[in-house]
Amino acid sequence: MEQIGEFLRSRRARIRPEDAGLAQYGRRRVPGLRREELAQLAGVSVDYYVRLEQGRTPNVSDAVLDAIGRALRLDGTEREHLSALVRGTTGTPAAFAQTVRDGARRMLAMMADTPAFILGRRMDVLAWNPLAEAVGGFTPGFNVVRHTFCDPAARGFYADWPTVAGEAVAYLRLDAGRHPGDPLLAALVAEVSAASPEFAALWGRHDVREKTHGDKLLEHPSLGPLEFRYETLRWPGDEDQLLVVYTAAEGSPTLAALRRIPR
């Protein structure tokens, strides 16, 4: 329940009253919109909004969440995250190990000309093909967040480390909203927060972002600079697994480097 209030407060802090068409009045102790201003913009009572931030309104209608989303200027991913926080379970789920279907592993093996891997809960890399292993250095138990913030080599490996770091934390925060009370995720957050003040600061921003597509620029220790476009597909039958495929432009140095990797 605490996550609901933290997320809503972080979104309120982004919006200046004047940008929302509200007059400034009184001395402000915190940036952004006050609770009563947000309630006014969303068309709900202040008491109702306060109870929402405190996690005491389990039966919030879609109309109310939409109104709050509009007032806070949430994008689609942020609205999904808010809905998951408000309507998520309050119990603590049992820890479980994700499994990858045999057919999925065979499919990865058949994708011999491009790096591909399956990303699971908590940004664990669950399975990969030989090219993905050569490019990403995947090993059993590989976790993208732990690697990004706890492995000193990661800062040189990712050509744009700040962007990669921010995206990783935002996707992990989205996963946390979808699976509240996950003890393994809580343990991962505690571990990486203790090791990396930068992770702790990014985690505290409550940014959320879906992983769909984008660019990945790598400085590989043996292959040199690599420039990929990645696409992700949610795995049929398991909404918590993503197939991630790296593609290189025809005729590019990256494609030439991939072809030099022994198969």
N, C-alpha and C positions, 0 to 999 in steps of 0.2 A: 504493500500500500504506500510505503514511503516513496517508491519510484514515481507514483502518479504526481505527487506534490512537487518533487524535484524537477520532473520533466516540465510541468506546467509553469513553474516559477522560471525555469531557464528560458522558456519560450516567451513569457511575459516580458522578461528583461531585454529581449531583442527589439521591442517595439516602443518607439517614443510616442508619448501622448499626442503631440502635434501631427505626427504622421498618420494617426488614426482619427484625426479631426476633432480631438479633445483639447480643451483649453488647459493650460498649465495653471495649477494653483497649489499653494502650500509648499513646504519644504519636503523634498523627497529623500528618504533614507536609502532607497534602493533604486537602481535604474529601471526604466521601462514602465509598463502599466501597473497600476495598483489593482488589487483584487476587485474593488468596487467598479473600477473603470472597465475591466474586462467583462464583468457581469453585465454592465450597462450595454456594452457593444454586442454581447451575445444574447441579450434579451432574457436573462435569468436573474433571479434574486441573488443578492450578495450572499445570504445564508446558504443557498443551494450551491453556489460556486465554492464557497469555503468548504462545505462538506465534500464536494467533489475532489478538491485538492487533498483533503484528508483521507480519501478513500472510503467515505461513508455513504456512497450512493451507488450500490451495485447494479441497480436497474435503470441506468441512464439510457434515454431514448436515442435513436439515430439522429433525430432532429436536433437535439441538444448538442450532441457531439459535433454535428456538422456546423452548428452556429458557433461553437467555441473554436472549432478549426478555422472557420472563416475569420473570426475576430483575431485569432493569433497568426493568421496567414500561414497555416501549416500546408506543406505539400502533401502529395498522396501518401508517401512513405511515413511521414510524421503522423498523419491521421490514422493510418493503420496501426502505428505504434501506440498512439493514445488509446485507441479502441481496445487493443490487446491488454494494455495496462489496466484499464477500467474493468474489463470483463474477464480478465485472466483468473485462473484458479488461485486460491490462497494457500493450498496445501503444498508440501514439499515433495516433488516427485522422486521416485527412486532413481538412483544413478543407473545408467545402462550403457552398454557398449553398442555403438552403431555397427551394423553389418552391411556389406555391399554384396548385392546379388551376383552370382556367378556369371549371369548373362552380361551384367554391366562390366565386369572385369574383362570378359572376352571382347566386348566392344572397345574398351580402352586399348587392348592389345592390337586390335585390328586397325586402330588409328595410328599407323606406323610413321606417317609423314609429318605429324604435328604434335607438339606437347599437349597432353590432356590429362586432367585429374578430376577426382571427385572430392568436393569440399563438404564436410558435414557440420554437425553442431559444434558450437564454440570455436569455429574455424579450424577444426581438425582436418588434416588431409588424410582421407581414408584409403584411397587407391590412386594409382598413377601408371602411366605407360613409360617405356624406357626413355623417350625423349624428354618427358616432364621430369624424370629423375635426373637426367643429365643437366637440364637447364635449372631446375629449382633446387636440386640437392636434397630431395625428399628422402626421409628415412622413417622407419616405423615410429609412430608417436609424434610426428611432425605437426606442430601447431603454428599457424601463420602469425598470430598475435605474439606468442612467446618468442618466436624467431625474430619478428620485427623489432621488438623492444629489448630483448634480453641477449641476443647474439650480437656482439660488437661488429661482426663482419657485415651485418645487414645494412648498416648505414652506407657502406661502400657498394654493396650489391644493388640496392635500389637507387637508380640515378636521381629520382625525386622522392627521397625518403619522407619528407614531411607530408606529402600528399598520400603516399602509401600508408603511413602511420594513421593519418586522420581517417582514411577510408576504412581501415581495418577496425578501428575502435567504433566507428559509427555502425558498421555491420554487426559487430559483437553486441553493441547496445540494442540493436534491433532484435537479435536472437534472444537477449535477456528479456525483452518485453514479450516475446512469443512464448517463453518458457519460464515464467516467474518461479522463484524458489528452487531453481536448479542448483544443487550443492556443488557439482563439478564446475559449473560456470562461476559460482561465487568463489571457489577456491582458486580458479585461474585468475580472476580479477584481483584477488588479494595478493597472490604471488607476484603478478606483473606490476601491480601498484607499488609493492614494496621495493621492487628492483628498478623501477623507472618512474621518476617524478613526471616525465612527459606523458606517459600513459595515464597516470593519475589525473593530470590536468585535463587531458582530452576526455577521459571518462566522465569527469565532472561537468563537462559541457552539455551532456545529454543529446548530442547530435545523433541522428539516425540516418542510415542510407542503405538502400537496397543494392545488392551486387548484381549488375546486369551486363554491362559492357564497358570498355574503356581501353586506354593505352597502358602498356607496361614497358618501362624502359629499364633495362638491366645492364650492369657492368659485371659481366661474368668473368671469374678469375682466369679461365683458360680459353673461352670462346670469344672474349672481348665484348664490345658494346652490342646489345641485342635490343631490337625494337619490335614489339609485338602489339597486335590488337587482340583483345580477349573478348569472348562472348560466353555467356552462361545460360544454361538451360536447367530448369528445376526438374529433378529426376522423377519420372512417373512412378507413382506408388509410394514415394517417400518425399514429402514436401520439405524435409530438413536436409536433403542432399542436393547439391548443385554439380552439374557437369561443367567444368571450366575448360575451354579450348583456346589455346594461343595460336594465332595465325600470323604469318609473315608475308609481306608483299612479294609478289613475283619479281625476281631479278634483284632483290635486296641483299645487302651483305648478311642480314640475319638469316635469310633462307639458305644462302651459301654456307653459313656456319653450321646450320642444322644438318645439312647434307654431309658435312665432314664427320659428324658423330657416328661412331661405329654402331651398327644395329645388331 
